[in-house]
Amino acid sequence: MDIKVKTEGLGIEKENILEMRAEASKALDRLWSGNQDMTGWVQAPIHQSAEELEYILNVADVIKEEAQLLVVVGIGGSYLGAKAAIEALPKVERGAHVRFFGTNFCTDYYRETIEEIKQKNTILCVISKSGNTTEIKAAFDTLKPIMEEKYGSREAANQRIITVTDAEKGGLRAETEKNGYTNLIIPSDIGGRYSALTPAGLLPMAVSGIDIRELLHGAKDMALSASWDDDGTDYAICRHLMQETGRVIEIIEMCHSRLGYLGEWIKQLYGESEGKNGQGLFPATLTFSTDLHSMGQYIQQGRQNFFETIVSVDDPEYTVTIPEGDLKGKTIDELNKAMIEGVINAHRGVGIPVAEIHIPKLDAYHYGQLLYYLETTCAITAMLDGVNPFDQPGVEAYKAEMRKILGL
């Protein structure tokens, strides 16, 4: 694999890692076996249908031709993968503006979105396996009348609504069939936080101008990488073992400003997959060097119940050289790499374990590798922790209380 992961700085003895490789390999085999529920994502990049991919690209082309704005209604896994990729990746062709909606109950955000829809030629895309999540229902039920008023009738509005949902069940499936919405399928054996490489993530990415063919190519190559038979699971093993040392927080630090939202996706992926039965690492994310000036003090001298994973890009797309002053002749990337090395030296100097993930280039191919790698190692960590990576029973508690308060 092209993604390079260094775990030596975590201070875990090599023999301890080697002792757990067999168990990690068994977890990987379970993922690939097809016998574990909700593991359709594992082989999806390998078996991606050419027809489905062409359909996604064709729908994206229609959106780009007919709309200035795509409003994606979704929350959690229904939007985080796409949002992170759109923030991170260069666009290889003309795209439409993608606005994500339904992610909160903020009145101001509702008002701003409604006003933008009124001003711009718009298509709605609702992404949800069930359609029953309160945030999704509130957002969709608010925007449908706005679209009907803007385009003159319910029938005209329906022609500008796309759904990405389950093939057979759920309220959104029923509404899709009743109203004839354009529809793409989220496979029933793939959960939201593992859906970035399904139509849920791929359609908004394609609309924005990202090369989703290359993204899937990278994910496929990562899935088939020979590294899984060698040291590919070591990061998952180390994440599991860090908890035994009392390091129960993982601070994932992005050293490229465009990767900030990837941290939001990672928080859901790790948190919902691992945080059960009193187990799991608490995922926190920072963006460097910005957050060194707010959290750097705590990391250096605060309570050491955490370890760090630094994510960096080795070769930037552009070169910027400082033209004058004390730093004349230095490139911005030189400063970034010096910052990373300085952080590693300073933090390890006071006993903080630090892992590193190096992305060769921030392009669609290597980003696809990274997504697949993180999904897989997360699932393996959860299995080593003894929890199911693919359910989230704790999420339902607040939802039940909220429905009770609203009288639903």
C-alpha positions in Angstrom: 0.0 0.0 0.0 1.2 3.5 -0.7 -0.1 4.9 2.6 2.8 4.6 5.1 2.0 4.0 8.8 4.6 4.2 11.5 3.7 2.7 14.9 7.3 2.6 16.3 6.8 5.8 18.2 3.9 4.4 20.3 6.4 2.5 22.5 4.8 -0.9 22.1 7.2 -3.8 22.1 7.5 -5.5 18.7 6.9 -8.9 20.2 3.6 -7.8 21.7 2.4 -6.7 18.2 3.6 -10.0 16.7 1.8 -12.0 19.3 -1.5 -10.3 18.3 -1.1 -10.5 14.5 -2.8 -13.9 14.4 -5.8 -12.6 16.2 -6.0 -9.5 14.0 -5.7 -11.7 11.0 -8.7 -13.7 12.2 -10.7 -10.5 12.6 -9.7 -9.5 9.0 -10.8 -13.0 7.8 -14.2 -12.4 9.5 -14.6 -9.1 7.7 -13.9 -10.8 4.3 -15.9 -14.0 5.0 -19.3 -12.4 4.4 -20.6 -14.1 7.5 -20.4 -10.9 9.6 -23.4 -8.6 9.3 -22.9 -5.2 7.7 -19.6 -6.0 6.0 -20.7 -5.3 2.4 -18.2 -2.4 2.3 -15.2 -4.8 2.6 -15.4 -6.1 -0.9 -17.5 -3.3 -2.5 -14.5 -1.5 -4.2 -13.4 -4.8 -5.8 -16.9 -5.7 -7.1 -18.0 -2.2 -8.0 -20.4 -2.6 -11.0 -19.5 -0.6 -14.1 -23.2 -0.1 -14.7 -23.8 1.4 -11.3 -20.7 3.6 -11.5 -21.9 4.9 -14.9 -25.3 5.6 -13.5 -23.9 7.6 -10.6 -21.8 9.6 -13.0 -24.7 10.2 -15.4 -26.9 11.4 -12.5 -24.1 13.7 -11.4 -23.8 15.1 -14.9 -27.5 15.8 -15.1 -27.3 17.7 -11.7 -24.3 19.7 -12.9 -26.1 20.7 -16.1 -29.5 21.5 -14.5 -28.6 23.0 -11.2 -26.3 25.6 -9.6 -26.8 24.0 -6.1 -27.2 20.5 -4.8 -28.6 20.4 -1.3 -27.7 17.1 0.3 -30.0 16.3 3.2 -28.3 13.8 5.5 -26.6 13.4 8.9 -23.8 11.3 10.3 -22.6 8.7 7.7 -25.1 10.1 5.2 -23.0 13.2 4.7 -19.7 13.1 6.6 -17.8 10.9 4.0 -18.8 13.2 1.1 -18.3 16.4 3.0 -14.8 15.3 4.1 -13.8 14.3 0.5 -15.2 17.5 -1.0 -13.2 19.6 1.5 -10.0 17.6 1.0 -9.7 16.8 -2.7 -8.9 18.8 -5.8 -11.6 19.0 -8.4 -10.8 17.6 -11.8 -13.8 19.0 -13.7 -16.5 21.6 -13.3 -18.8 20.9 -10.4 -21.9 22.3 -8.8 -21.9 23.8 -5.3 -22.9 21.1 -2.8 -24.5 22.3 0.5 -25.1 19.8 3.3 -28.3 20.2 5.3 -30.2 18.4 8.0 -27.1 18.2 10.2 -28.5 20.2 13.1 -31.6 22.0 14.4 -30.1 25.5 14.0 -32.8 28.0 12.9 -30.3 30.3 11.3 -28.9 27.5 9.2 -32.5 26.6 8.1 -33.1 30.2 7.1 -29.8 30.5 5.2 -30.5 27.3 3.2 -34.0 28.3 2.3 -32.9 31.7 1.1 -30.1 30.0 -1.1 -32.6 27.6 -2.6 -34.9 30.5 -3.5 -32.0 32.3 -5.3 -30.4 29.4 -7.1 -31.5 26.6 -9.4 -31.6 23.7 -7.0 -31.8 19.9 -6.8 -32.4 18.1 -3.5 -30.6 14.8 -2.6 -31.9 13.0 0.5 -29.5 10.4 1.8 -30.9 8.0 4.5 -31.4 4.3 4.7 -34.7 4.7 6.6 -35.7 8.3 6.2 -37.0 8.2 9.8 -34.2 10.1 11.5 -35.7 13.3 13.0 -33.1 15.6 11.5 -33.8 14.2 8.0 -37.6 14.3 8.4 -37.5 17.9 9.6 -35.2 19.1 6.9 -36.9 17.3 4.0 -40.4 18.2 5.2 -39.3 21.8 5.4 -37.7 22.0 2.0 -40.3 20.1 -0.1 -42.8 22.9 0.1 -40.1 25.4 -0.7 -39.2 23.5 -3.8 -42.9 23.1 -4.8 -43.4 26.9 -4.5 -40.2 27.6 -6.5 -40.9 25.2 -9.4 -44.7 25.7 -9.5 -46.1 22.3 -8.6 -45.4 19.1 -6.5 -44.8 17.2 -9.7 -42.2 19.6 -10.9 -40.5 19.6 -7.5 -40.5 15.8 -7.5 -38.5 15.8 -10.7 -35.8 17.7 -8.8 -35.5 15.3 -5.9 -33.1 12.5 -5.7 -33.0 9.9 -2.9 -30.2 7.5 -1.9 -31.7 4.9 0.3 -32.3 1.2 1.0 -33.5 -0.9 -2.0 -36.5 -2.4 -0.2 -37.4 -1.0 3.1 -37.9 2.2 5.1 -40.1 5.3 4.8 -37.9 7.0 2.3 -38.1 3.9 0.0 -41.9 4.1 0.1 -41.9 7.8 -0.6 -39.5 7.4 -3.4 -41.7 4.9 -5.2 -44.8 6.9 -4.6 -43.4 10.1 -6.0 -41.1 8.7 -8.7 -37.9 10.3 -7.3 -34.7 9.5 -9.1 -33.1 6.9 -6.8 -29.7 5.4 -6.0 -29.2 2.5 -3.6 -27.3 2.1 -0.4 -26.6 -1.6 0.0 -28.5 -3.1 2.9 -25.3 -4.7 4.2 -23.4 -1.4 4.6 -24.0 0.9 7.5 -23.8 4.7 7.3 -20.4 5.3 8.7 -18.9 2.7 6.3 -20.8 4.2 3.3 -18.4 6.8 2.0 -17.5 4.6 -1.0 -21.2 3.9 -1.9 -23.6 6.2 -3.8 -24.2 8.0 -0.5 -20.7 9.5 -0.7 -19.9 9.0 -4.4 -22.8 11.0 -5.9 -22.1 14.3 -4.0 -18.4 13.8 -4.6 -18.9 13.4 -8.4 -21.2 16.4 -8.4 -18.5 18.5 -6.9 -16.0 17.5 -9.6 -14.0 14.7 -7.8 -12.7 11.8 -9.8 -14.6 9.0 -8.2 -13.1 6.4 -10.5 -9.7 7.1 -9.1 -11.1 7.2 -5.6 -12.5 3.7 -6.0 -9.3 2.6 -7.8 -7.3 3.5 -4.7 -9.8 1.8 -2.4 -9.6 -1.4 -4.5 -5.8 -1.4 -4.5 -5.8 -1.0 -0.7 -8.3 -3.8 -0.3 -6.1 -6.1 -2.4 -2.8 -4.9 -0.8 -0.4 -7.6 0.2 0.4 -5.5 3.3 -2.6 -7.0 5.1 -0.7 -10.3 5.2 2.3 -8.6 6.8 2.1 -5.4 9.0 -1.2 -4.0 7.6 -3.1 -4.6 10.8 -0.4 -3.3 13.2 -2.1 0.1 13.6 -5.3 -1.6 14.7 -3.3 -3.8 17.1 -1.5 -0.9 18.6 -4.7 1.1 19.1 -6.1 -1.9 21.0 -3.0 -2.3 23.1 -2.7 1.5 23.9 -5.9 1.1 26.1 -4.1 -1.4 28.3 -1.5 1.3 29.1 -4.2 3.8 30.2 -4.1 5.8 27.0 -7.8 5.9 26.4 -7.9 9.0 24.1 -6.5 9.1 20.6 -5.8 12.6 19.3 -5.8 12.4 15.5 -3.9 15.4 14.2 -4.3 16.6 10.6 -1.2 18.4 9.3 -3.0 19.7 6.2 -5.8 22.3 6.4 -7.9 20.5 3.8 -8.1 17.4 6.0 -9.9 19.1 8.9 -13.3 17.6 8.0 -11.7 14.1 7.6 -11.3 14.3 11.3 -15.1 14.7 11.7 -15.6 11.6 9.6 -13.0 9.7 11.7 -14.7 10.7 14.9 -18.0 9.1 13.9 -16.2 6.0 12.4 -14.1 5.4 15.5 -16.6 6.5 18.1 -19.7 4.6 16.9 -17.7 1.5 16.0 -15.6 1.2 19.1 -17.4 2.9 22.0 -19.5 0.2 23.5 -19.6 -1.9 26.7 -17.2 0.4 28.5 -14.7 -0.2 25.7 -13.1 2.0 23.0 -10.8 4.9 22.5 -12.2 8.4 22.6 -11.4 10.0 19.3 -10.4 13.7 19.3 -9.2 15.6 16.2 -7.1 18.6 15.8 -5.6 20.5 12.8 -2.0 21.6 13.0 -0.4 24.0 13.1 -3.5 26.0 14.0 -4.5 24.0 17.1 -1.0 23.9 18.4 -1.7 27.5 19.5 -4.8 26.4 21.5 -4.2 22.8 22.5 -0.5 22.5 22.2 0.1 23.5 25.9 -2.3 20.8 27.2 -0.8 18.1 25.0 2.7 19.0 26.1 2.1 19.3 29.8 -1.4 18.2 30.6 -2.8 14.9 31.8 -1.3 12.0 29.8 -4.2 9.7 29.2 -3.9 10.0 25.4 -1.7 9.1 22.4 -1.4 10.9 19.1 -1.7 9.9 15.5 -0.3 12.5 13.1 -1.7 12.5 9.5 0.4 14.3 6.9 0.8 14.7 3.2 4.3 14.1 1.9 4.1 15.9 -1.5 1.9 19.0 -1.7 0.2 19.9 -5.0 1.8 23.3 -5.1 5.0 25.0 -4.0 5.0 28.3 -2.3 8.4 30.0 -1.5 8.8 32.8 1.0 10.3 35.7 -0.9 11.9 37.8 1.8 12.7 38.1 5.5 14.4 35.6 7.8 12.7 32.7 6.1 13.5 33.8 2.6 13.9 30.9 0.3 12.1 28.4 2.5 9.0 26.8 1.2 5.8 26.6 3.2 6.0 22.8 3.0 9.5 22.9 4.6 8.0 24.8 7.5 5.1 22.3 7.7 7.5 19.4 7.8 9.7 21.1 10.4 6.6 21.7 12.5 5.7 18.0 12.3 9.2 16.9 13.3 9.2 19.5 16.1 5.9 18.2 17.5 7.1 14.6 17.3 10.4 15.4 19.1 8.8 17.6 21.7 5.9 15.3 22.6 7.9 12.1 22.6 10.5 13.9 24.7 7.9 14.0 27.5 6.8 10.4 27.0 3.8 10.9 24.7 3.3 8.0 22.3 3.0 9.2 18.7 2.0 7.2 15.6 2.3 8.6 12.0 0.2 8.2 8.9 1.8 9.5 5.7 -0.3 10.1 2.5 2.0 10.4 -0.6 -0.3 12.9 -2.3 -3.7 14.4 -1.5 -5.4 13.1 -4.6 -8.4 10.9 -5.2 -6.4 7.7 -5.6 -4.5 8.0 -2.3 -7.5 9.3 -0.5 -9.5 6.2 -1.5 -6.6 4.1 -0.1 -6.8 6.1 3.2 -10.6 5.7 3.6 -10.5 2.0 3.1 -7.4 1.6 5.4 -9.1 3.6 8.2 -12.4 1.7 7.9 -10.6 -1.7 8.0 -8.3 -0.9 10.9 -11.1 0.6 12.9 -13.3 -2.5 12.5 -10.3 -4.7 13.5 -9.6 -2.6 16.6 -13.3 -3.0 17.6 -13.1 -6.7 17.2 -9.9 -6.9 19.2 -11.7 -4.9 21.9 -14.5 -7.5 21.9 -17.3 -5.2 20.5 -19.4 -5.3 17.4 -18.1 -2.6 15.0 -21.3 -2.3 13.1 -24.1 -1.5 15.6 -24.7 1.7 17.6 -27.4 0.8 20.2 -26.3 3.8 22.4 -27.4 6.3 19.8 -31.0 5.3 20.3 -31.2 6.5 23.9 -31.3 10.2 23.2 -33.6 9.6 20.2 -36.2 7.8 22.4 -36.1 10.7 25.0 -36.4 13.3 22.2 -39.4 11.6 20.7 -41.0 11.4 24.2 -40.5 15.1 24.7 -42.0 15.9 21.3 -44.9 13.6 21.8 -44.1 11.4 18.8 
